[in-house]
Amino acid sequence: MGAVVSITALTVDARLLGTGPSVAIAAPGDAKPYDDKLMRLAEILGAVHYLRELCSANDGQLWRERMKELLDTEGGTALRRARLTRSFNQGYRSYRRTYSTCTPTAQSSIERFLAEGIQIGDGLVKSTP
């Protein structure tokens, strides 16, 4: 439960960092130095949303709501919102293709994603003046 609370708090702050290939080229003036990490966070949120639902975590729409908060905080332009949404959907869909039932591997993926999100968030918090 502590990992969920920590990643949720960091997500609301929109300070989670990470790397990922899902980042599109930003329009001039739209790019932020932490965009790669933000796109990775959105992808993690999508994957966690699918996997926790699959594994009967009874989170409801918790992870989708965290994504909405991220969009509200960081999705200043339509292009930026679209890129964040695409990353979330990519995470969700890639794990939907991989897992149709909750397995120990799916559960360990959830734990890995939560840990990565916390690590990303800690990095963003430390790098923010």
BANU-972060 format. One record per residue: residue in one letter; x, y, z of N, C-alpha, C, CB in turn. Coordinates in pm, whole numbers, padded with zeros to 5 digits, always signed. Glycine has a CB too. Example, Ala and Ser with C-alpha at 12.3 -4.5 7.8 and 13.67 -1.06 7.14 Angstrom:
<recs>
A+01319-00569+00780+01230-00450+00780+01320-00330+00780+01131-00447+00905;S+01285-00225+00708+01367-00106+00714+01290+00003+00787+01408-00060+00572;
</recs>
This chain:
<recs>
M+00082-00119+00000+00000+00000+00000+00086+00125+00000-00093+00000+00120;G+00200+00124+00071+00288+00239+00075+00340+00276-00062+00403+00212+00166;A+00371+00176-00146+00420+00205-00281+00312+00274-00363+00467+00077-00350;V+00187+00232-00344+00077+00293-00419+00060+00437-00378-00053+00215-00397;V+00063+00464-00248+00049+00600-00199+00164+00686-00249+00042+00603-00046;S+00286+00637-00243+00401+00714-00286+00395+00748-00433+00528+00638-00257;I+00364+00651-00517+00361+00679-00660+00244+00771-00693+00350+00549-00741;T+00134+00759-00622+00021+00846-00646+00058+00990-00613-00100+00802-00564;A+00121+01012-00502+00160+01147-00464+00257+01205-00565+00223+01146-00325;L+00350+01125-00610+00447+01174-00707+00383+01200-00842+00561+01075-00722;T+00285+01119-00877+00217+01139-01004+00140+01270-01003+00123+01023-01033;V+00072+01296-00894-00004+01420-00883+00090+01538-00901-00077+01429-00748;D+00211+01528-00849+00308+01635-00865+00365+01640-01006+00420+01618-00765;A+00337+01539-01086+00389+01529-01222+00540+01539-01225+00329+01637-01311;R+00604+01470-01131+00749+01478-01120+00817+01345-01140+00788+01533-00986;L+00747+01249-01195+00808+01119-01215+00891+01120-01343+00702+01008-01221;L+01011+01067-01334+01101+01061-01448+01118+00918-01494+01237+01121-01412;G+01169+00898-01613+01198+00767-01669+01241+00786-01812+01076+00672-01660;T+01273+00680-01878+01306+00691-02018+01219+00596-02095+01455+00662-02043;G+01193+00629-02218+01108+00543-02298+01109+00586-02443+00967+00541-02245;P+01092+00494-02533+01095+00524-02675+00965+00583-02726+01127+00401-02751;S+00865+00601-02641+00734+00641-02689+00719+00792-02706+00630+00591-02595;V+00825+00868-02692+00816+01012-02699+00820+01059-02843+00927+01076-02618;A+00723+01138-02880+00721+01198-03013+00798+01329-03008+00574+01221-03063;I+00837+01378-03122+00907+01506-03127+00807+01614-03091+00970+01532-03268;A+00842+01698-02997+00752+01802-02949+00758+01924-03040+00787+01841-02806;A+00647+01995-03043+00642+02120-03117+00732+02220-03046+00496+02173-03130;P+00791+02315-03121+00874+02416-03056+00795+02486-02945+00925+02519-03159;G+00859+02504-02831+00793+02568-02719+00708+02474-02636+00710+02681-02768;D+00681+02355-02688+00597+02258-02618+00681+02160-02538+00509+02182-02717;A+00806+02147-02574+00895+02048-02511+00939+02094-02374+01017+02021-02599;K+00951+01995-02286+01004+02020-02152+01123+01925-02134+00894+01999-02039;P+01219+01962-02054+01339+01878-02041+01310+01740-01984+01440+01947-01954;Y+01198+01722-01919+01165+01594-01856+01060+01515-01933+01116+01618-01715;D+01035+01551-02058+00929+01485-02137+00948+01335-02152+00922+01547-02273;D+01069+01290-02177+01091+01145-02191+01044+01073-02066+01240+01114-02219;K+01076+01129-01954+01040+01067-01827+00890+01074-01802+01114+01135-01713;L+00829+01182-01841+00684+01197-01826+00609+01098-01915+00642+01341-01859;M+00658+01077-02036+00595+00981-02126+00610+00839-02071+00657+00990-02269;R+00725+00811-02012+00744+00680-01950+00648+00662-01832+00891+00663-01903;L+00630+00766-01754+00535+00760-01643+00394+00729-01694+00536+00893-01565;A+00352+00796-01800+00219+00771-01855+00207+00626-01901+00192+00867-01973;E+00311+00574-01962+00311+00434-02006+00300+00339-01886+00440+00403-02087;I+00373+00369-01779+00367+00289-01657+00225+00293-01600+00469+00340-01552;L+00165+00409-01596+00029+00421-01543-00069+00334-01622-00018+00567-01544;G-00055+00332-01755-00141+00248-01837-00121+00101-01809-00116+00276-01984;A+00002+00059-01798+00032-00082-01771-00020-00123-01633+00183-00108-01780;V+00003-00038-01533-00043-00068-01398-00196-00071-01393+00013+00034-01299;H-00259+00021-01464-00406+00022-01467-00458-00112-01518-00457+00138-01557;Y-00404-00160-01627-00450-00288-01682-00417-00404-01588-00386-00313-01821;L-00293-00412-01545-00249-00528-01467-00318-00536-01330-00098-00523-01447;R-00336-00424-01263-00402-00429-01132-00549-00467-01148-00390-00292-01060;E-00611-00419-01254-00749-00459-01282-00756-00609-01311-00806-00379-01401;L-00663-00658-01390-00656-00800-01423-00638-00885-01298-00542-00827-01521;C-00557-00836-01206-00526-00912-01084-00622-00880-00970-00383-00883-01041;S-00737-00827-01002-00845-00802-00904-00802-00718-00785-00899-00934-00854;A-00731-00609-00811-00685-00523-00703-00796-00433-00649-00569-00438-00751;N-00908-00429-00718-01021-00345-00676-00984-00198-00664-01076-00394-00544;D-00899-00150-00755-00859-00009-00757-00962+00076-00830-00722+00007-00822;G-01054+00012-00900-01148+00089-00982-01071+00166-01088-01231+00185-00894;Q-01096+00293-01095-01033+00378-01196-00917+00460-01139-01136+00471-01255;L-00859+00414-01028-00752+00487-00960-00641+00530-01055-00694+00403-00850;W-00588+00438-01134-00472+00468-01220-00512+00555-01338-00407+00339-01270;R-00632+00538-01386-00682+00626-01492-00701+00768-01436-00817+00572-01551;E-00747+00777-01313-00762+00908-01249-00626+00975-01228-00835+00894-01114;R-00524+00895-01191-00388+00951-01177-00342+01005-01312-00288+00844-01124;M-00377+00934-01419-00341+00981-01553-00413+01110-01585-00373+00874-01659;K-00538+01119-01548-00614+01243-01571-00548+01359-01497-00762+01227-01526;E-00504+01334-01374-00434+01438-01299-00305+01479-01369-00404+01390-01157;L-00235+01381-01423-00112+01410-01497-00144+01495-01620-00041+01279-01538;L-00250+01460-01691-00292+01539-01808-00330+01681-01768-00410+01470-01879;D-00402+01693-01658-00444+01825-01612-00324+01911-01573-00538+01813-01494;T-00222+01847-01518-00103+01919-01473-00006+01948-01586-00033+01840-01365;E+00018+01850-01672+00124+01860-01772+00076+01869-01917+00214+01743-01760;G-00052+01848-01941-00102+01847-02078-00149+01983-02123-00215+01749-02091;G-00059+02079-02128-00094+02217-02159-00146+02240-02300+00024+02303-02139;T-00103+02160-02396-00150+02176-02533-00215+02047-02580-00033+02215-02627;A-00291+02056-02687-00357+01937-02741-00253+01832-02783-00447+01974-02861;L-00143+01875-02842-00039+01782-02885+00023+01712-02764+00070+01857-02964;R+00048+01786-02661+00108+01728-02541+00013+01628-02476+00145+01840-02441;R-00115+01663-02467-00215+01572-02411-00224+01445-02496-00354+01640-02403;A-00219+01461-02627-00226+01345-02717-00105+01254-02698-00235+01390-02864;R+00012+01311-02682+00132+01229-02662+00126+01154-02529+00259+01317-02667;L+00082+01222-02424+00069+01156-02294-00036+01044-02300+00031+01258-02185;T-00148+01072-02364-00255+00972-02377-00207+00853-02457-00379+01034-02443;R-00135+00878-02564-00081+00769-02646+00012+00679-02564-00007+00825-02768;S+00094+00739-02480+00185+00661-02396+00107+00576-02296+00282+00754-02322;F+00004+00633-02233-00080+00557-02140-00143+00439-02212-00190+00648-02079;N-00202+00465-02328-00269+00359-02404-00170+00253-02451-00342+00418-02524;Q-00051+00293-02486+00052+00197-02528+00085+00102-02414+00178+00270-02575;G+00101+00155-02293+00128+00070-02176+00013-00025-02149+00155+00156-02053;Y-00108+00026-02155-00227-00056-02129-00238-00168-02234-00355+00031-02130;R-00230-00130-02360-00251-00227-02468-00140-00331-02477-00261-00155-02600;S-00018-00292-02450+00090-00390-02462+00075-00500-02357+00227-00321-02446;Y+00029-00466-02239+00009-00570-02137-00123-00644-02156+00014-00508-01998;R-00219-00581-02216-00343-00652-02249-00315-00762-02352-00451-00554-02303;R-00223-00735-02443-00185-00836-02542-00104-00949-02479-00104-00773-02655;T-00031-00919-02374+00058-01016-02311-00012-01104-02208+00173-00945-02244;Y-00101-01046-02129-00164-01119-02018-00315-01119-02031-00123-01058-01883;S-00373-01241-02026-00520-01251-02024-00568-01299-01888-00570-01345-02135;T-00476-01347-01805-00507-01385-01667-00396-01334-01576-00523-01541-01654;C-00430-01319-01450-00331-01274-01354-00238-01391-01321-00398-01219-01224;T-00111-01369-01341-00010-01471-01313+00092-01412-01215+00060-01518-01446;P+00177-01496-01157+00284-01442-01072+00373-01343-01148+00370-01556-01017;T+00394-01365-01275+00474-01273-01355+00404-01139-01371+00504-01333-01493;A+00272-01141-01391+00195-01017-01401+00204-00941-01269+00048-01045-01437;Q+00192-01013-01159+00201-00948-01028+00339-00889-01004+00168-01049-00917;S+00442-00958-01047+00576-00904-01029+00599-00784-01122+00682-01013-01056;S+00533-00782-01237+00541-00666-01326+00481-00543-01258+00469-00693-01459;I+00371-00561-01188+00310-00450-01115+00410-00394-01015+00180-00496-01043;E+00470-00481-00937+00566-00436-00836+00683-00362-00901+00618-00556-00755;R+00732-00415-01013+00843-00350-01084+00804-00212-01133+00890-00436-01203;F+00683-00202-01190+00637-00072-01240+00620+00029-01127+00505-00088-01315;L+00564-00014-01015+00548+00078-00903+00684+00126-00853+00470+00011-00788;A+00779+00034-00844+00914+00072-00800+00979+00167-00900+01002-00054-00782;E+00962+00140-01028+01019+00228-01130+00956+00367-01122+01001+00168-01271;G+00826+00372-01104+00757+00500-01092+00807+00581-00974+00608+00480-01080;I+00829+00514-00862+00881+00583-00744+01023+00634-00771+00880+00489-00622;Q+01103+00551-00835+01241+00592-00867+01239+00712-00962+01320+00473-00931;I+01155+00707-01060+01143+00818-01155+01100+00945-01081+01041+00784-01268;G+01000+00930-00996+00950+01045-00920+01055+01106-00830+00830+01004-00838;D+01128+01022-00762+01234+01072-00675+01338+01150-00757+01302+00956-00600;G+01371+01099-00874+01466+01169-00960+01415+01304-01005+01498+01086-01079;L+01288+01312-01039+01230+01439-01082+01225+01539-00967+01090+01417-01138;V+01186+01492-00851+01179+01581-00734+01318+01637-00705+01123+01505-00611;K+01420+01553-00711+01556+01597-00681+01609+01694-00786+01648+01477-00671;S+01562+01680-00911+01614+01766-01017+01534+01895-01034+01616+01691-01147;T+01424+01909-00962+01342+02029-00971+01393+02132-00871+01193+01996-00946;P+01420+02253-00920+01472+02357-00828+01372+02398-00723+01515+02481-00905;
</recs>
